[in-house]
Amino acid sequence: MPDAVELVKTIKRAALDAVNASKPVEVCFGKVTSASPLKILVEQKMTLGEAQLILCRNVTNYKTSITGGNIHNYYYTGSTTDLGKAPVSPSRVHAMGKIQVTVHNGLVVGDEVILLRQQGGQKYIVVDRIG
């Protein structure tokens, strides 16, 4: 029987080695060491450059459209530090409508990030910041 137990252990080891050799998807953590060009130090082992990184929208600057309602501009009398003054009537209403804004969400030096290594290990997807 001891030979059968050893055979099973050997088969399990071989199966695990085969899976690890294919480099399946893996979650990694890194820290931005340079913003331009982008460089991320992964788990204090290796530095990845822009060619190896795929950035999700969570970690890039991007433009988006928003719809704003009406904005009321009130004009106050007196100094700007005097909060007891009432607004001058009439207020002015400006319709905002749909406008485009830029969300400044790009990575900066010191940001800690979550990465997914693609199967095969050639590219890393930067999913989001930590914290």
Salt bridges, closest charged atoms under 4 A:
GLU26 OE1 - ARG117 NH1 3.14
ASP111 OD2 - ARG129 NE 3.04
